[in-house]
Amino acid sequence: MKDRVVEIVGGALDKLNIEIPSWGFANTGTRFGKFIQPTAATTIEEKFSDAAQVNAMTGASKTLALHVQWDLPHGIKDVHEIERLANKYGIWPGSINPNIFQNQEYKYGSCGNPDSKIRRMAVDHILDCVSIAEALKSRDVSPWFADGSNYPGTQNIRQRIGYFEDCLAEIHRALKPGQRLLIEYKPFEPAFYHTDIADWGMAFLLAKNSGPQAYVLVDTGHHYQAQNIEQIVAWLLHHKMMGGFHFNDRRYADDDLTLGSIDPYQVFRIFHEIRMFEWETKSTADIAYMIDQSHNLKDKIEAMIQTVCTAQELYARAALVDHERLATLQSKCALVDAEETLRGAFWVDVRNAVREWRKSKNLPVDPMQEFRSSGYIERIRAERLHRNAQASASYA
């Protein structure tokens, strides 16, 4: 039985890539201000270097998500530098993330803005991102829209739906073969009365309207309390509209806490729905997994290593669910036995099996301890201390 667990876990982990976000290594904070860390990355090269450390420790993070305005401030002109860094550090460009929420012009929205010139500005930026993705051989372009309103009656909600449909259709037409447009949703913040793409149904309809290369992106923090995220996953899988995940955890809303720190069973249940779908359809779900967290207080590289290891363990547990037994019990409505079949896999201690997989891949058996003893933190502290000391803790 032990050998069988090791075999199942190893086979599952071989297929799991957890993309890490460049911005997860930079100084971040709350809406009140940033918390400066002496080892935070201050350049795109430092982000690639930190990402390479995470991949060296875990073997599961070969791609780095890029935020165009932050990581490629000169747009397409910065592509050669990104390619150089990718070759230097062995970390490849992942999803390309537009920034259509930060500029002052987007005060009243981007693709939902009543001003056609602002909508044009937003679409042009995303089209530039499509070109950047093509140049970097990145498949996914992943916009998140902060669009919405804060007060009743201040915006024409139906009209803004039309604006989004038109903008996204134009963006979709610019996609190259093999590229995907991943449409993310969020119920609130920064818009607190209405958000233009507030839930998975809205994202689903906009993606379907855009074209066959558009899919839905699910962020685990972008839901109301107690919402059944795995049910959303099941619906999107059923309709072949599940494009990607932004993984994190939350206690209240979009807290951006580290994955599994609050509710690991929820992450397990999400992974289970995906694995069950794959078993039933005898296929592999083409889902882009990515971390999207704000490590305000934890050391950023350690938090990323911790998150990837947590994802590996929870994915390994989901792989141990006896799908055939569970399907039979479900068909018989054997409620207790069916639930215990699921829970039984969740409670399996897979850490030894994960260690065996790491050994087989010549990876550190204990990634966190290996990283701490590598001397990397001490080196970058000396290199980055001055730059971070000069960084402003204010968003002003």
MITI-560968 format. One record per residue (C-alpha): residue number from 1; x, y, z; residue in one letter. Coordinates in steps of 0.02 Angstrom, whole numbers. Layout:
// MITI-560968
BATI,n,u,v,w,res
BATI,NUM,X,Y,Z,A
...
END
This chain:
// MITI-560968
BATI,n,u,v,w,res
BATI,1,0,0,0,M
BATI,2,143,118,42,K
BATI,3,224,90,-128,D
BATI,4,56,120,-213,R
BATI,5,35,287,-122,V
BATI,6,211,340,-174,V
BATI,7,171,291,-354,E
BATI,8,6,388,-360,I
BATI,9,79,541,-276,V
BATI,10,231,542,-388,G
BATI,11,126,528,-545,G
BATI,12,16,671,-489,A
BATI,13,159,787,-441,L
BATI,14,246,756,-607,D
BATI,15,104,850,-692,K
BATI,16,85,994,-569,L
BATI,17,158,1164,-610,N
BATI,18,118,1308,-492,I
BATI,19,158,1473,-576,E
BATI,20,222,1607,-460,I
BATI,21,187,1794,-478,P
BATI,22,328,1919,-499,S
BATI,23,237,2041,-384,W
BATI,24,239,1913,-243,G
BATI,25,423,1952,-216,F
BATI,26,406,2142,-209,A
BATI,27,363,2256,-64,N
BATI,28,176,2253,-32,T
BATI,29,55,2299,104,G
BATI,30,-123,2351,139,T
BATI,31,-221,2498,72,R
BATI,32,-146,2597,216,F
BATI,33,34,2575,164,G
BATI,34,173,2457,113,K
BATI,35,279,2356,233,F
BATI,36,460,2362,179,I
BATI,37,566,2204,190,Q
BATI,38,755,2212,172,P
BATI,39,759,2062,54,T
BATI,40,612,2110,-58,A
BATI,41,645,2112,-244,A
BATI,42,664,2286,-318,T
BATI,43,702,2242,-500,T
BATI,44,636,2117,-626,I
BATI,45,802,2024,-621,E
BATI,46,787,2004,-433,E
BATI,47,612,1934,-458,K
BATI,48,678,1805,-582,F
BATI,49,820,1762,-463,S
BATI,50,699,1735,-317,D
BATI,51,582,1632,-427,A
BATI,52,728,1521,-476,A
BATI,53,759,1486,-292,Q
BATI,54,578,1431,-267,V
BATI,55,588,1315,-417,N
BATI,56,756,1243,-363,A
BATI,57,683,1200,-194,M
BATI,58,514,1132,-252,T
BATI,59,533,1078,-433,G
BATI,60,357,1141,-469,A
BATI,61,370,1324,-519,S
BATI,62,450,1340,-689,K
BATI,63,355,1495,-746,T
BATI,64,341,1672,-681,L
BATI,65,184,1776,-707,A
BATI,66,224,1951,-766,L
BATI,67,129,2114,-737,H
BATI,68,164,2220,-889,V
BATI,69,161,2393,-812,Q
BATI,70,270,2338,-666,W
BATI,71,387,2214,-753,D
BATI,72,391,2278,-932,L
BATI,73,373,2467,-907,P
BATI,74,426,2498,-1088,H
BATI,75,310,2366,-1157,G
BATI,76,369,2265,-1307,I
BATI,77,541,2349,-1296,K
BATI,78,574,2252,-1135,D
BATI,79,545,2080,-1213,V
BATI,80,729,2050,-1250,H
BATI,81,774,2084,-1068,E
BATI,82,642,1962,-1008,I
BATI,83,708,1830,-1129,E
BATI,84,885,1860,-1066,R
BATI,85,830,1837,-885,L
BATI,86,729,1683,-927,A
BATI,87,880,1601,-1007,N
BATI,88,994,1655,-865,K
BATI,89,884,1589,-725,Y
BATI,90,792,1446,-810,G
BATI,91,623,1521,-767,I
BATI,92,506,1553,-912,W
BATI,93,379,1692,-938,P
BATI,94,206,1635,-886,G
BATI,95,41,1726,-895,S
BATI,96,46,1906,-953,I
BATI,97,-57,2018,-839,N
BATI,98,-115,2189,-902,P
BATI,99,-134,2335,-783,N
BATI,100,-300,2421,-815,I
BATI,101,-333,2478,-637,F
BATI,102,-187,2584,-578,Q
BATI,103,-182,2735,-693,N
BATI,104,-278,2891,-645,Q
BATI,105,-375,2877,-808,E
BATI,106,-459,2720,-739,Y
BATI,107,-542,2811,-594,K
BATI,108,-713,2771,-668,Y
BATI,109,-663,2609,-751,G
BATI,110,-566,2541,-898,S
BATI,111,-667,2437,-1023,C
BATI,112,-825,2491,-933,G
BATI,113,-782,2676,-930,N
BATI,114,-916,2792,-1004,P
BATI,115,-776,2885,-1094,D
BATI,116,-738,2799,-1259,S
BATI,117,-560,2869,-1257,K
BATI,118,-524,2782,-1092,I
BATI,119,-598,2619,-1157,R
BATI,120,-486,2637,-1309,R
BATI,121,-336,2663,-1195,M
BATI,122,-377,2505,-1097,A
BATI,123,-404,2398,-1251,V
BATI,124,-243,2460,-1332,D
BATI,125,-146,2415,-1175,H
BATI,126,-218,2239,-1173,I
BATI,127,-182,2221,-1360,L
BATI,128,-2,2269,-1321,D
BATI,129,-4,2131,-1190,C
BATI,130,-62,2007,-1323,V
BATI,131,87,2058,-1430,S
BATI,132,204,2040,-1282,I
BATI,133,133,1868,-1245,A
BATI,134,162,1817,-1426,E
BATI,135,341,1879,-1423,A
BATI,136,376,1786,-1259,L
BATI,137,282,1629,-1315,K
BATI,138,166,1650,-1166,S
BATI,139,-4,1570,-1190,R
BATI,140,-116,1662,-1067,D
BATI,141,-165,1846,-1057,V
BATI,142,-252,1872,-890,S
BATI,143,-338,2040,-861,P
BATI,144,-421,2083,-697,W
BATI,145,-542,2229,-705,F
BATI,146,-573,2341,-554,A
BATI,147,-719,2421,-647,D
BATI,148,-880,2461,-556,G
BATI,149,-964,2599,-456,S
BATI,150,-984,2647,-274,N
BATI,151,-1154,2730,-272,Y
BATI,152,-1326,2682,-340,P
BATI,153,-1381,2772,-496,G
BATI,154,-1209,2839,-538,T
BATI,155,-1176,2720,-684,Q
BATI,156,-1280,2634,-818,N
BATI,157,-1247,2453,-773,I
BATI,158,-1325,2379,-930,R
BATI,159,-1231,2497,-1043,Q
BATI,160,-1067,2448,-962,R
BATI,161,-1103,2265,-1001,I
BATI,162,-1109,2313,-1184,G
BATI,163,-945,2407,-1169,Y
BATI,164,-861,2253,-1096,F
BATI,165,-934,2139,-1230,E
BATI,166,-867,2252,-1368,D
BATI,167,-695,2274,-1290,C
BATI,168,-667,2090,-1250,L
BATI,169,-726,2037,-1423,A
BATI,170,-597,2153,-1502,E
BATI,171,-461,2084,-1389,I
BATI,172,-511,1907,-1430,H
BATI,173,-497,1942,-1616,R
BATI,174,-316,1991,-1589,A
BATI,175,-269,1827,-1504,L
BATI,176,-149,1716,-1598,K
BATI,177,-180,1529,-1619,P
BATI,178,-147,1442,-1454,G
BATI,179,-165,1599,-1349,Q
BATI,180,-300,1613,-1217,R
BATI,181,-391,1758,-1137,L
BATI,182,-427,1720,-954,L
BATI,183,-566,1829,-880,I
BATI,184,-557,1852,-692,E
BATI,185,-699,1907,-578,Y
BATI,186,-715,1983,-406,K
BATI,187,-873,2028,-308,P
BATI,188,-811,2191,-232,F
BATI,189,-661,2303,-200,E
BATI,190,-621,2434,-253,P
BATI,191,-799,2454,-316,A
BATI,192,-921,2426,-173,F
BATI,193,-1092,2456,-250,Y
BATI,194,-1076,2358,-411,H
BATI,195,-928,2273,-495,T
BATI,196,-941,2248,-683,D
BATI,197,-874,2069,-677,I
BATI,198,-931,2016,-505,A
BATI,199,-948,1827,-515,D
BATI,200,-911,1672,-617,W
BATI,201,-1075,1683,-712,G
BATI,202,-1036,1856,-777,M
BATI,203,-859,1803,-823,A
BATI,204,-930,1646,-906,F
BATI,205,-1052,1745,-1014,L
BATI,206,-921,1874,-1064,L
BATI,207,-798,1736,-1109,A
BATI,208,-927,1643,-1213,K
BATI,209,-973,1805,-1301,N
BATI,210,-790,1844,-1336,S
BATI,211,-748,1684,-1427,G
BATI,212,-679,1506,-1411,P
BATI,213,-509,1559,-1344,Q
BATI,214,-582,1646,-1192,A
BATI,215,-601,1557,-1024,Y
BATI,216,-640,1597,-842,V
BATI,217,-505,1627,-712,L
BATI,218,-551,1585,-532,V
BATI,219,-464,1669,-385,D
BATI,220,-500,1579,-222,T
BATI,221,-508,1745,-128,G
BATI,222,-635,1822,-247,H
BATI,223,-793,1751,-172,H
BATI,224,-919,1792,-37,Y
BATI,225,-905,1702,129,Q
BATI,226,-958,1519,124,A
BATI,227,-975,1516,-65,Q
BATI,228,-951,1341,-136,N
BATI,229,-799,1366,-247,I
BATI,230,-784,1183,-296,E
BATI,231,-961,1190,-364,Q
BATI,232,-908,1336,-473,I
BATI,233,-760,1232,-531,V
BATI,234,-876,1087,-572,A
BATI,235,-988,1198,-679,W
BATI,236,-841,1274,-772,L
BATI,237,-764,1103,-803,L
BATI,238,-930,1036,-865,H
BATI,239,-944,1178,-991,H
BATI,240,-758,1171,-1037,K
BATI,241,-734,1350,-977,M
BATI,242,-610,1323,-835,M
BATI,243,-453,1417,-885,G
BATI,244,-351,1451,-730,G
BATI,245,-335,1475,-543,F
BATI,246,-260,1609,-435,H
BATI,247,-227,1521,-271,F
BATI,248,-222,1603,-100,N
BATI,249,-324,1594,60,D
BATI,250,-435,1713,156,R
BATI,251,-520,1735,324,R
BATI,252,-637,1876,275,Y
BATI,253,-626,1933,94,A
BATI,254,-482,1948,-29,D
BATI,255,-353,1936,110,D
BATI,256,-216,1860,-1,D
BATI,257,-159,1745,140,L
BATI,258,-47,1596,102,T
BATI,259,-132,1446,24,L
BATI,260,-209,1326,148,G
BATI,261,-168,1433,299,S
BATI,262,-353,1454,343,I
BATI,263,-448,1315,254,D
BATI,264,-341,1179,175,P
BATI,265,-494,1067,156,Y
BATI,266,-568,1191,32,Q
BATI,267,-413,1183,-78,V
BATI,268,-417,993,-67,F
BATI,269,-600,992,-120,R
BATI,270,-559,1102,-270,I
BATI,271,-417,987,-322,F
BATI,272,-532,838,-297,H
BATI,273,-663,907,-417,E
BATI,274,-528,927,-548,I
BATI,275,-456,753,-521,R
BATI,276,-629,675,-521,M
BATI,277,-668,763,-686,F
BATI,278,-506,696,-760,E
BATI,279,-547,519,-701,W
BATI,280,-722,524,-772,E
BATI,281,-673,600,-939,T
BATI,282,-506,508,-957,K
BATI,283,-427,676,-999,S
BATI,284,-314,807,-920,T
BATI,285,-395,971,-871,A
BATI,286,-298,1111,-955,D
BATI,287,-292,1228,-805,I
BATI,288,-159,1359,-769,A
BATI,289,-122,1356,-582,Y
BATI,290,-47,1514,-510,M
BATI,291,-13,1587,-338,I
BATI,292,-81,1762,-309,D
BATI,293,-34,1815,-134,Q
BATI,294,27,1969,-44,S
BATI,295,163,1922,79,H
BATI,296,157,2077,185,N
BATI,297,234,2004,342,L
BATI,298,306,1834,298,K
BATI,299,474,1824,212,D
BATI,300,426,1825,29,K
BATI,301,530,1681,-37,I
BATI,302,494,1572,114,E
BATI,303,308,1609,97,A
BATI,304,315,1558,-85,M
BATI,305,407,1396,-46,I
BATI,306,283,1359,93,Q
BATI,307,138,1390,-25,T
BATI,308,204,1279,-165,V
BATI,309,240,1138,-42,C
BATI,310,64,1155,30,T
BATI,311,-11,1147,-144,A
BATI,312,90,992,-183,Q
BATI,313,32,904,-25,E
BATI,314,-151,948,-51,L
BATI,315,-144,898,-234,Y
BATI,316,-63,734,-183,A
BATI,317,-203,700,-60,R
BATI,318,-333,735,-194,A
BATI,319,-245,609,-307,A
BATI,320,-272,474,-175,L
BATI,321,-463,482,-181,V
BATI,322,-532,314,-239,D
BATI,323,-636,382,-383,H
BATI,324,-715,218,-432,E
BATI,325,-772,181,-255,R
BATI,326,-832,359,-231,L
BATI,327,-932,358,-394,A
BATI,328,-1017,195,-342,T
BATI,329,-1061,263,-171,L
BATI,330,-1126,425,-246,Q
BATI,331,-1240,330,-365,S
BATI,332,-1311,234,-217,K
BATI,333,-1328,391,-111,C
BATI,334,-1224,307,23,A
BATI,335,-1192,474,106,L
BATI,336,-1084,429,254,V
BATI,337,-973,308,159,D
BATI,338,-955,427,13,A
BATI,339,-904,571,126,E
BATI,340,-784,460,223,E
BATI,341,-703,407,60,T
BATI,342,-667,589,22,L
BATI,343,-615,633,200,R
BATI,344,-507,479,213,G
BATI,345,-395,540,72,A
BATI,346,-385,714,149,F
BATI,347,-320,644,313,W
BATI,348,-183,538,234,V
BATI,349,-10,601,283,D
BATI,350,71,616,112,V
BATI,351,231,700,169,R
BATI,352,338,543,156,N
BATI,353,270,508,-18,A
BATI,354,309,687,-70,V
BATI,355,485,667,0,R
BATI,356,508,510,-103,E
BATI,357,454,605,-258,W
BATI,358,579,742,-218,R
BATI,359,718,614,-199,K
BATI,360,675,540,-368,S
BATI,361,692,713,-446,K
BATI,362,853,757,-354,N
BATI,363,762,895,-261,L
BATI,364,789,945,-80,P
BATI,365,693,829,36,V
BATI,366,657,976,150,D
BATI,367,641,1129,36,P
BATI,368,624,1258,175,M
BATI,369,774,1196,273,Q
BATI,370,878,1183,114,E
BATI,371,836,1362,68,F
BATI,372,874,1428,241,R
BATI,373,1044,1345,241,S
BATI,374,1088,1399,63,S
BATI,375,1149,1573,113,G
BATI,376,1039,1655,-20,Y
BATI,377,943,1763,104,I
BATI,378,1102,1829,183,E
BATI,379,1173,1871,12,R
BATI,380,1022,1965,-54,I
BATI,381,999,2055,112,R
BATI,382,1170,2132,89,A
BATI,383,1135,2172,-93,E
BATI,384,960,2244,-72,R
BATI,385,964,2321,101,L
BATI,386,1006,2497,42,H
BATI,387,878,2500,-99,R
BATI,388,740,2439,15,N
BATI,389,790,2560,151,A
BATI,390,759,2700,27,Q
BATI,391,589,2631,-23,A
BATI,392,434,2725,29,S
BATI,393,309,2641,143,A
BATI,394,174,2757,78,S
BATI,395,71,2741,-79,Y
BATI,396,75,2931,-95,A
END
